[in-house]
Amino acid sequence: MHLGPDLLVLGALFVIAYVLGRLGKLIGLPAIPIYMVVGLLASPYTTWFPLSFGHGEYIELVAVFGLIMLLFNLGLEFDQDEFFGNAGKLLLSGGTYVAINMAAGIGFGFLVGWGTREALVIAGITATSSSAIVTKLLIELNRLANRETPMILGVTVIEDLFIAIYLAIVSVILSGETEVWPVVGKLAIAFLFLAAMFAVARWGGRLVSRVMRTRDVELFTILFFGLAVFFGGLGDILGVTDAIGAFMIGLVLGATRFRNRIEQIAIPLRDVFGAFFFLNFGLGLDPAQFPSVVGPVLLAVLMTVLLNIGAGQFVAWLNGLGPQAGINTTVILQNRGEFGLILATLALAAGLDERIQPFAGLYVLIMAVMGPILAVNSERIGRVILRTRPKPQAKPPRDPMADEAIALMEAATAGDADGVGTGARPTTATRPTAATVPSAPDRPFDAEPEAPADTETRPARDSEY
């Protein structure tokens, strides 16, 4: 078996993805729609790319790893302390947002007329935000300190919880089972699995931490990746999908004291394997099917925008925030991404209406491109709608330590000037003391020993960050 041509095609596509990604950064686009477009370029349904894959099944296998790592990281980042510590307010805010979008999505799904199971899938595609895009935008737009940010993150926490339950239900419905008791049995197994994993995540963190304890980075990586794949397979066997199995083991490992250490390794793995997932989804898109779904897609986009305007303002009002916070919430939370594509993949495997895949692809492409552009300009949009003026930039507060350092430097400079030709030397007061050097943050329990103070350190390069 010769895989050289396939490797050549794959390498070329990733280089193209890099180039388009650099261009997309200029206007704030996330990577998800770019990977999909690159996959679409090499789709067997088009002739836009001169090369093609000879063994596409291997790309599909790696794409499964991408799906597993996407959901694994979603579970890993689920903030249990935030949820259980502020459950009432989070459930009210996030539950309201999900309920509004889900109810409208089901109604829209029936309006499209593709079928009952298709309507349930369409509702899931249009109802939930992309946690990855939302978090990335909050960081890149420097809005982590905004008043509405805790509320936005709280909504994404509830959405993650909803996704876990929703996938468990959808997997049973998509199985095609029509008898009542087999359906009840499958739902019982699904919820028993969810309850058991939630219990382990909540109360078994110390026990799991003992199993995870090792200083060998290679063995540590093999362990958590193996657990993610194993529970993905277990979830699929139990009928709750491989995605939800990976999500639940991510939730469990996120409750251990090794969470930060896992994230440092898992996020690059998620980015690489996730690129395969989105690329593979683009490979399966047929542009010839887009005209048949462009009408429903545009209606779904309009519905999503209008619903998010109302839901964003309502959730902001529930939390005692103003209209501008509601606008910021609206444009951030309307981003759609990986979950819609996951649902479309499940629907395709279950033999549902084949229009689901191009619908999800075109819808996610539009929302993932439009959302970040609106988010970048949300403050400007708010000023136009609310007719407010931009707040003047406040001067940064003076740092007493910096003032002291400037005074010491001036004194040293004056001393040097006075001592020219007399052999006078700068005083020791110009040298930093222990009191002026900020202390390093506490080292985590499982971190490696710190290097001695006199050890020469290598300057960091831009490529390392």
Secondary structure, DSSP 8 states (H G I E B T S, - for coil): ---HHHHHHHHHHHHHHHHHHHHHHTTT--HHHHHHHHHHHT-TT--SSS---S-HHHHHHHHHHHHHHHHHHHHHT--HHHHHHTHHHHHHHHHHHHHHHHHHHHHHHHHHTS-HHHHHHHHHHHH---HHHHHHHHHHTT-TTSTTHHHHHHHHHHHHHHHHHHHHHHHHHHTT--SHHHHHHHHHHHHHHHHHHHHHHHH-HHHHHHHH--S-HHHHHHHHHHHHHHHHHHHHHHTSHHHHHHHHHHHHHHTSTTHHHHHHHHHHHHHHHHHHHHHHHHHT--GGGHHHHHHHHHHHHHHHHHHHHHHHHHHHHHTT--HHHHHHHHHHHT---HHHHHHHHHHHHTT--TTHHHHHHHHHHHHHHHHHHHHHTHHHHHHHHHT------------HHHHHHHHHHHHHHHHHHHTTTTT----GGGS--GGGS-------TTS-----TTS------GGG-
